[in-house]
Amino acid sequence: MNPFWYRILFRKAGKPRKLTRAVLFRKDRTARPLFYRVIHKKNGVVRPHWIYWAADSSPGLPVELPGAGVERVETENLTPAEKVLRRLPRFDRMVADVRRDAPLPDLLSAETIQSQLSALPPGELLLVASHDNYREVPGGVQLCIQHEEKAAQERGLNYLQFHPWQHLPALAPEGDGSDLPVTLVLNGKMIGTTTMGTLTEAIASLVAAGQQVRLVVHHLLGHSPESITQLARTAQVREVPFWLHDFFTLCPSYTLQRNNLAFCGAPPTESNACQLCVYGQAREGHLQRIEALFKSLPIVAVSPSQVTADFWKSKSKLPLAGFAVVPHVVLDTRPKALPDPVDQSAPITIGFLGGAVPHKGWPAFSEIMFRHSGTGRRFVVFSDKRPGLGEDEWHFVHVTTDEPDAMAQAVAKAKVDFVLHWASWPETFSFTTFEALTGGAWVLTNPVSGNVQATVQRTGYGAVLDDLADLDRLFADEELEKLAARRRAESARTEITARQSALSFDLPGWS
Amino acid sequence: MAVHAYTSFTFSYLNRARVLATSLRRQHPDWVIWAVLTDKPPEGFSFDLKDEAFDRLVTAEDLFGEETDRWLFAHDIVEACTAVKGRAHVRLLQEPDVDRVVYFDPDIAVFNSMDPVIQLLADNAIVLTPHQVDPEPADDTRAIIDNEIASLDYGTFNLGFVATDASTEAKRFAQWWDDRLHDWCHDRRDIGVFVDQKWCNLVPCFFDRVKVLRDPGYNVASWNLSQRRMRFDEEGRALINGHPLRFYHFTKLGPTGDVMTRRYAGTNSEIHELWWWYRNEVERFTDSRIPKGWWHYGTFDNGDVIQKRMRELYRSRKDLQLAFPEPRQTGKDSFHEWLEVTGGNG
């Protein structure tokens, strides 16, 4: 940029003047599409003077670079890896940073819990460990738990989910044990917070009174495995289904992202990759505690896909009482009785489904969007929060058990040709992929993406590209048009529907 | 096979030396690791081997006896820490059980076994690593200037690493190196000398059984990143151009290092990860009781900083060395007083 214009637009420390801010940023500090047109050269590279504003890993948020922002503008392009690493704290700090300052609420006593559970309609009690309130937080695992809760109630079971009051990106500290505060959600309603010790005490009384109890583990984030062992023993459970929704049993980085940069493949803890990784520093202790849990309980590992099962078994030596593969969704395809008319003239629409997070492939989507917007392609985002990062359209979508098809319907309505799901880790299942396919879209992905690529390979609905350069080439030449034409023809004559799993109730002996 | 490894540093570099010693200990628990210290601890801090990954300590005073103070006065901190290496090598070769001696700069970290070097020393007396082992492309002028011309200026081999056996030839090399470093370990590129390093251009000429180690996994640093790419294999092993990464030389921790790494590592994110790890390790091993920039021999005994021009003046004039045998002392009839009175022009 001409230094004169730079002085007009920015103050000395690289901060935008009021007018610049008003033109380029919204009131909520997210960037307007114009911002991205201004900061990028035609080849997609960020203009040197704008590096200061493009340093965020999620583009668009005006951030100050540590040590550089206030006093001087970073003059040399940071590499993408440097941008991520500059924001990467040590693991202990990462954990400390998310700790709440808020005081604990009044804790439920064992008697209160016991009386609430005793007042329920008679039936077995299903205890469910997971990492957050599945009724409030959107996400694939949360949706699974919603489906499981519904299935439990249909079968006459009461469903008591407990999640850590303190969200953590790790297991709870070993010392927390029975003092760990957990929040209880009973048949879909939050009833309060207690400690693992108190919950165990309440369950002990119920079991003594003849209550039948089962336990399912969906996630251990923020939990104390030692206190879950204690709870399971107290509940006298026969077996414990343990869902492999991700790879938290292999590493605190549950998506196996070495230094938040690349898929690591869960190498040995003593390997260079692990020693150099922020998560590797905590991995040894993490694995010891997970192993102790698996040794203590009759755990049946449940994988949502065969590709996940194969990978997990190749990396884990955890002792098991059993292993099962239970897909969350099964696709049915059948020819339409009356094929739809095919419109080959509409612009090719590329969708991104869900939150704009790196491990779901947002960086790839945004890069392709920046490079190929204005070439007749339409880029549309479907999520519960507007990214505001230059997309052509945004549609609010929030999937719940009340509206399980919300995403697929939105995809179909917007006539999306391709969903770009460039996951940087092996997705264990990927609702997004199935929502795309049932919405009539095809999926573009990479070989690392686990069940995403496995599903694309199996169905033939989409393409698995080797790398970003391959993806870029697909967009640059005629191949995308050819693929879109095939997609539209196939979609016009074939109907795809999804059959929802009952989660743990699809396990042998559980229905 | 007794292997003695050493590094040379002052307390300002203790954090880095600790990273080296810890990483080396992880790979070679049986090696004897020496700290060669050209410094004295600041008040409130003590260096205790019990708390360190080092096994043994030898100080500049141990190596140079009563001449230490005045000899060191003729050197700045970089010159001093490199000048002691020759004498330390000679000293370690005198250990009764010694079979191999390996030197590492304190800003190195070891990531995989160094056994291949130990094996090389079965057939060789001296192993050296060049700054570069692959030529730059003819049209990459900047890389030629940054790397190849810099090597012509600063020395072909990087003396952040040298390994020898304990043979007569190795001892002959160590003694020659010590002799030169005692008198000529200065940053005088105007006369073709650069501390301990440029002397070693002559090693293949003067000594037999010299191995020039061209494996790209050794001594990886910004000066050779233009021709080296790092990746991890499926087992998580760090590879450089397909060879295991043995050790990385984290030269110039800070903005200068960042610029050169960015220039030549570019999008090779694994190299940036190495640096991220190193910064954290250095921080972990930093002792807040050591003042920033501490060097006991960096000041007169009243705390005044000894400037480079004072050192150069002292080492260039025999008369001053004879007149002021304790140059760090201040007070009446001291070199310090002479400097104040004459402004160095006496």
HADDOCK unambig.tbl for C-alpha pairs under 7 A between the chains (distance, minus, plus):
assign (segid A and resid 79 and name CA) (segid B and resid 266 and name CA) 6.65 0.50 0.50
assign (segid A and resid 79 and name CA) (segid B and resid 267 and name CA) 6.10 0.50 0.50
assign (segid A and resid 81 and name CA) (segid B and resid 269 and name CA) 5.32 0.50 0.50
assign (segid A and resid 81 and name CA) (segid B and resid 272 and name CA) 6.77 0.50 0.50
assign (segid A and resid 82 and name CA) (segid B and resid 272 and name CA) 6.50 0.50 0.50
assign (segid A and resid 85 and name CA) (segid B and resid 276 and name CA) 6.69 0.50 0.50
assign (segid A and resid 265 and name CA) (segid B and resid 234 and name CA) 6.95 0.50 0.50
assign (segid A and resid 267 and name CA) (segid B and resid 234 and name CA) 6.79 0.50 0.50
assign (segid A and resid 267 and name CA) (segid B and resid 235 and name CA) 5.09 0.50 0.50
assign (segid A and resid 267 and name CA) (segid B and resid 236 and name CA) 5.14 0.50 0.50
assign (segid A and resid 268 and name CA) (segid B and resid 235 and name CA) 6.63 0.50 0.50
assign (segid A and resid 271 and name CA) (segid B and resid 235 and name CA) 6.90 0.50 0.50
assign (segid A and resid 271 and name CA) (segid B and resid 236 and name CA) 5.21 0.50 0.50
assign (segid A and resid 271 and name CA) (segid B and resid 237 and name CA) 5.78 0.50 0.50
assign (segid A and resid 272 and name CA) (segid B and resid 111 and name CA) 6.75 0.50 0.50
assign (segid A and resid 272 and name CA) (segid B and resid 236 and name CA) 5.76 0.50 0.50
assign (segid A and resid 272 and name CA) (segid B and resid 237 and name CA) 5.19 0.50 0.50
assign (segid A and resid 272 and name CA) (segid B and resid 238 and name CA) 5.80 0.50 0.50
assign (segid A and resid 273 and name CA) (segid B and resid 232 and name CA) 6.67 0.50 0.50
assign (segid A and resid 273 and name CA) (segid B and resid 236 and name CA) 4.69 0.50 0.50
assign (segid A and resid 273 and name CA) (segid B and resid 237 and name CA) 6.29 0.50 0.50
assign (segid A and resid 273 and name CA) (segid B and resid 238 and name CA) 6.72 0.50 0.50
assign (segid A and resid 274 and name CA) (segid B and resid 236 and name CA) 6.95 0.50 0.50
assign (segid A and resid 276 and name CA) (segid B and resid 274 and name CA) 6.69 0.50 0.50
assign (segid A and resid 276 and name CA) (segid B and resid 277 and name CA) 5.77 0.50 0.50
